[in-house]
Amino acid sequence: MNILIYGTGAVGTFLSTLIYENNNNCILFSRGDKFELFRNSGITLKTNLKEHKTIYPDLFDTNKIITLSDLPFIPDLIIYCVKSYHNDDSINILKNIFQNTKTYILTLQNGFQSTVKLSNSFGDRILTGAAYIDSVLNEKGEVFETGGDPKIVIGSLYNNGKSLMNDFKHRFNTKELNIEISNDIKSVIWRKLMYICALSGIMCLFRQPLANILSDNKGREILLEIITETYNVAIADNAVISKEEINNVFFMSLIQTEKILSLLCMKI
């Protein structure tokens, strides 16, 4: 399979190693300091199961003009791992290169914004995914798995791409990365958003570690209100989620430690 990974953060680099090592054609779109880092030092992944050899995949700098003829192949799939605030620029770059191809794009961005924006340029060739990969990327280009049981759930809001998704799962479903295909990816994305909105929202509001916030009854009340409101919006969007999920997310939040930090809060 020919795969392009757009975005070289902790998730994109994590995936790139597993795909590259599986004898597939894999190229990366990067830019700035990360482009220079990976071009010079490669990417080194250490999961809970294995320390991988450093890889040196083909890199393309999105700060420069890229044309289809510059690439060694036309991707079957683009895995879209960029931050949401880079969507407009990133989608414009992809549009200029791939709009007239048959390439599919799998977005792993949280929420639905990227799916909608990508679909405006690429029609129904968009797949939506939820990534559950806890990893960190250091200044040396080393990627470390920090959680457990990495997983990607993929699906289509447009009821297409089934053959490609099955092929992707067949090739890359391993002990280091579980890949699931969902027939209701909308509900999957909303379940993850319930958790993200709760934790990021309340930590940005209080600007404290989660453990401090949840040691106070008022903090717990606000957390439950955020989860419930997100659930109500999901139901209004026709997501199929049991009301029990409110308590599930709430109790999952309670068992988290103060090591959890909101990336959103850190960026403000």
For each residue, the residues with C-beta under 8 A, 3 or more apart:
1: 24 25 76 77 167 168 171
2: 24 25 73 74 75 76 77
3: 19 24 25 26 27 75 76 77 78 79
4: 26 27 28 29 71 75 77 78 79
5: 8 12 15 16 19 26 27 28 29 78 79 81
6: 12 28 29 62 78 79 80 81 82 90 94
7: 11 12 29 30 80 81 82 83 90
8: 5 12 13 16 28 29 30 34 35 38 43 81
9: 12 13 34 81 83 137
10: 13 14 133 135 136 137 143
11: 7 14 15 81 108 131 133 135
12: 5 6 7 8 9 15 16 28 79 81
13: 8 9 10 16 17 38 43 45 137 141 143
14: 10 11 17 18 45 133 135 143 145 150
15: 5 11 12 18 19 79 81 133 177
16: 5 8 12 13 19 20 26 28 43 55 57
17: 13 14 20 21 43 44 45 52 55 143
18: 14 15 21 22 45 172 174 176 177
19: 3 5 15 16 22 24 26 172
20: 16 17 24 26 55 57
21: 17 18 52 55
22: 18 19 171 172
23:
24: 1 2 3 19 20 171
25: 1 2 3 72 73
26: 3 4 5 16 19 20 57 58
27: 3 4 5 57 58 59 60 71 72 73 75
28: 4 5 6 8 12 16 38 57 58 59 60
29: 4 5 6 7 8 59 60 62 66 93
30: 7 8 34 35 38 59 60 61 62
31: 34 35 61 62 63
32: 35 36 63
33: 36 37
34: 8 9 30 31 37 38
35: 8 30 31 32 38 39 59 61 63
36: 32 33 39 40
37: 33 34 40 41 139 140 141
38: 8 13 28 30 34 35 41 42 43 59 141
39: 35 36 59
40: 36 37
41: 37 38 54 140 141
42: 38 54 55 56 141
43: 8 13 16 17 38 54 55 56 57 141 143
44: 17 52 53 54 55 140 141 142 143
45: 13 14 17 18 51 52 142 143 145
46: 50 51 52 142 143 144 145
47: 50 51 52 145 150 176
48: 145 148
49: 175 176
50: 46 47 176
51: 45 46 47
52: 17 21 44 45 46 47 55
53: 44
54: 41 42 43 44
55: 16 17 20 21 42 43 44 52
56: 42 43
57: 16 20 26 27 28 43
58: 26 27 28 72
59: 27 28 29 30 35 38 39
60: 27 28 29 30 66 70 71
61: 30 31 35 64 66
62: 6 29 30 31 66 90 93
63: 31 32 35
64: 61
65:
66: 29 60 61 62 70 71 93 97
67: 70 97
68: 71 74 97 98 101
69:
70: 60 66 67
71: 4 27 60 66 68 74 75 97
72: 25 27 58
73: 2 25 27
74: 2 68 71 98 101 103
75: 2 3 4 27 71 78 98 103
76: 1 2 3 103 104 164
77: 1 2 3 4 103 104 105 106 164 168
78: 3 4 5 6 75 94 98 103 104 105 106
79: 3 4 5 6 12 15 106 108
80: 6 7 90 105 106 107 108 109 114 118
81: 5 6 7 8 9 11 12 15 108 109
82: 6 7 86 87 90 109
83: 7 9 86 109
84: 87 109 110 111 113 114
85:
86: 82 83 89 90
87: 82 84 90 91 109 113 114 117
88: 91 92 117
89: 86 92 93
90: 6 7 62 80 82 86 87 93 94
91: 87 88 94 95 117 118 121
92: 88 89 95 96
93: 29 62 66 89 90 96 97
94: 6 78 90 91 97 98 99 105 118 121 122
95: 91 92 98 99 121 122
96: 92 93 99
97: 66 67 68 71 93 94
98: 68 74 75 78 94 95 101 103 122
99: 94 95 96 121 122
100:
101: 68 74 98
102: 125
103: 74 75 76 77 78 98 125
104: 76 77 78 125 126 127 161 164
105: 77 78 80 94 118 122 125 126 127
106: 77 78 79 80 126 127 128 129 154 168
107: 80 114 115 118 126 127 128 129
108: 11 79 80 81 129 130 131 152
109: 80 81 82 83 84 87 113 114
110: 84 130 189 192 193 196
111: 84 114 189 193
112: 115 116 128 186 189
113: 84 87 109 116 117
114: 80 84 87 107 109 111 117 118
115: 107 112 118 119 126 128 157
116: 112 113 119 120
117: 87 88 91 113 114 120 121
118: 80 91 94 105 107 114 115 121 122 126
119: 115 116 122 123 124 126 158
120: 116 117
121: 91 94 95 99 117 118
122: 94 95 98 99 105 118 119 125 126
123: 119 126
124: 119 156 158 160
125: 102 103 104 105 122 160 161
126: 104 105 106 107 115 118 119 122 123 156 157 158
127: 104 105 106 107 154 155 156 161 164 165
128: 106 107 112 115 154 155 156 157 185 189
129: 106 107 108 152 153 154 155 185
130: 108 110 152 153 185 188 189 192
131: 11 108 151 152
132: 149 150 151 152 153 192
133: 10 11 14 15 145 147 150 151 152 177
134: 145 146 147 148 150
135: 10 11 14 143 144 145 146 147 150
136: 10 143 144 146
137: 9 10 13 141 142 143
138: 141 142 144
139: 37
140: 37 41 44
141: 13 37 38 41 42 43 44 137 138
142: 44 45 46 137 138
143: 10 13 14 17 43 44 45 46 135 136 137
144: 46 135 136 138
145: 14 45 46 47 48 133 134 135 148 150
146: 134 135 136
147: 133 134 135 150
148: 48 134 145
149: 132 178
150: 14 47 132 133 134 135 145 147 176 177 178
151: 131 132 133 177 178 179 180
152: 108 129 130 131 132 133 177 178 179 180
153: 129 130 132 179 180 181 182 185 188
154: 106 127 128 129 165 168 169 179 180 181 182 185
155: 127 128 129 165 181 182 183 184 185 188
156: 124 126 127 128 159 160 161 162 165 185
157: 115 126 128 185 186
158: 119 124 126 161
159: 156
160: 124 125 156
161: 104 125 127 156 158 164 165
162: 156 165 166
163: 166 167
164: 76 77 104 127 161 167 168
165: 127 154 155 156 161 162 168 169 181
166: 162 163 169 170 181
167: 1 163 164 170 171
168: 1 77 106 154 164 165 171 172 179
169: 154 165 166 172 173 179 180 181
170: 166 167 173
171: 1 22 24 167 168
172: 18 19 22 168 169 177 179
173: 169 170 177 178 179
174: 18 177
175: 49
176: 18 47 49 50 150
177: 15 18 133 150 151 152 172 173 174
178: 149 150 151 152 173
179: 151 152 153 154 168 169 172 173
180: 151 152 153 154 169
181: 153 154 155 165 166 169
182: 153 154 155 185 187 188
183: 155
184: 155 187 188 240
185: 128 129 130 153 154 155 156 157 182 188 189
186: 112 157 189 190 237 238 239
187: 182 184 190 191 234 239 240 241
188: 130 153 155 182 184 185 191 192
189: 110 111 112 128 130 185 186 192 193
190: 186 187 193 194 230 234 237 239 241
191: 187 188 194 195 234 239 241 245
192: 110 130 132 188 189 195 196
193: 110 111 189 190 196 197 230 234
194: 190 191 197 198 227 230 231 234 241 245 246 249
195: 191 192 198 199 249 252 253
196: 110 192 193 199 200
197: 193 194 200 201 226 227 230
198: 194 195 201 202 223 226 227 230 249 250 253
199: 195 196 202 203 210 253 256 260 262
200: 196 197 203 204 262 263 264 265
201: 197 198 204 205 226
202: 198 199 205 206 210 213 219 222 223 226
203: 199 200 206 207 208 209 210 213 260 261 262 264 265
204: 200 201 207 262 264 265 268
205: 201 202 222
206: 202 203 212 213 219
207: 203 204 265
208: 203 212 213
209: 203 212 213 258 260 261
210: 199 202 203 213 214 253 256 257 258 260
211: 214 215 256 257 258
212: 206 208 209 215 216 258
213: 202 203 206 208 209 210 216 219 223
214: 210 211 219 220 223 253 254
215: 211 212 219
216: 212 213 219 220
217: 220 221
218: 221 222
219: 202 206 213 214 215 216 222 223
220: 214 216 217 223 224 254
221: 217 218 224 225
222: 202 205 218 219 225 226
223: 198 202 213 214 219 220 226 227 250 253
224: 220 221 227 228 246 250
225: 221 222 228 229
226: 197 198 201 202 222 223 229 230
227: 194 197 198 223 224 230 231 246 249 250 253
228: 224 225 231 232 246
229: 225 226 232 233
230: 190 193 194 197 198 226 227 233 234
231: 194 227 228 234 235 241 243 245 246
232: 228 229 235 236
233: 229 230 236 237
234: 187 190 191 193 194 230 231 237 239 241
235: 231 232 238 239 241
236: 232 233
237: 186 190 233 234
238: 186 235
239: 186 187 190 191 234 235
240: 184 187
241: 187 190 191 194 231 234 235 245
242: 245
243: 231 246
244: 247 248
245: 191 194 231 241 242 248 249
246: 194 224 227 228 231 243 249 250
247: 244 250 251
248: 244 245 251 252
249: 194 195 198 227 245 246 252 253
250: 198 223 224 227 246 247 253 254
251: 247 248 254 255
252: 195 248 249 255 256
253: 195 198 199 210 214 223 227 249 250 256
254: 214 220 250 251
255: 251 252
256: 199 210 211 252 253 260
257: 210 211 260
258: 209 210 211 212
259:
260: 199 203 209 210 256 257
261: 203 209 265 266
262: 199 200 203 204 265 266
263: 200 266 267
264: 200 203 204 267 268
265: 200 203 204 207 261 262 268
266: 261 262 263
267: 263 264
268: 204 264 265
